[in-house]
Amino acid sequence: MPTATAGFVGLGIMGLPMAKNLLDAGYDVVGHNRSDEPVEELVAYGGEDGGSPAGVAERSDVVFLCLPDSPAVEDVVLGEGDEPDPVIDGVSDGMALVDHSTISPTVAEAIAERLAEEGVDVLDAPISGGESGAIEGTLSIMVGGDEDVLAEWREALEVTGETVTHCGPSGAGQTTKACNQIVVSAQMVAVSEALVFAHNAGADLEAVVDAISGGAAGCWTLDNRAESMIRGDFDPGFFAEYQYKDLRIATDAGEAFGSPMPQTELAHELYKSMVQNDMGRDDNSGVMQILEMLAGEEARVDGGN
């Protein structure tokens, strides 16, 4: 049985099932979330309430984070906002922080440098795989930071991730996640465009999905989202507003590094349209709705919403 105590701050749609998986694997888990209900659910499952980010850190050997964006991580970890009891106030020499949030690579580097002054090892370890991956423990985890620190905590990461890849020094995990989101958004937009086109052309949508999934067009979106898309089911596995945020990170980084991103800029604008049309809490596959709005009709099979 694991002897380390794992803290978990950010018990949202991804963080709570990840924390539960750590409990199932035998870790003692101390949690915190800005709203109470997920903490209560974690406690009912066998975890403990840390009371605050600092309280979690004080009782943990390693703290995992799963927060929405760079400002939230800076606030929760360093207190650079409204958080009165940030993680840094509870850390001790020799512990580790593993950040599963998707944030700016430069912010990840700055946080690692600041916590290193307190003797804390930091891994930026953004995740991909959606809610289902978090529940099933099959996430892809992209890790930046010291390889020896990763080796120390790999067993815990493998509880929640089917694939754990060291991508380079601090910030490299976030750079890799930006690459991931570039490709994810391209899939979501392309599949949406294809399905709306197929509907407008009078094709059988279910047959189209079956036919193209097995060929060169085969991809994660076709395998995992197309069937729900053509039925108008956009219950979130990964919020569209988070996809929009991630694409802002990617396009900002592309500007900083002089890397052309024409397709990503287009996807960024389509996800912005989702947020502006109150669809930000839909699944990221819901970008199909923007294509439907442009087409003037919905692409649905019989019985779809």
Secondary structure, DSSP 8 states (H G I E B T S, - for coil): ----EEEEE--STTHHHHHHHHHHTT-EEEEE-SSHHHHHHHHHHT-EE-SSHHHHHHT-SEEEE--SSHHHHHHHHH--SS-SS-GGGG--TT-EEEE-S---HHHHHHHHHHHHTTT-EEEE--EESHHHHHHHT-EEEEEES-HHHHHHHHHHHHHHEEEEEEEESTTHHHHHHHHHHHHHHHHHHHHHHHHHHHHHTT--HHHHHHHHHTSTT--HHHHHTHHHHTTT----SSBHHHHHHHHHHHHHHHHHHT---HHHHHHHHHHHHHHHTT-TTSBGGGGHHHHHHHHTS----TT--
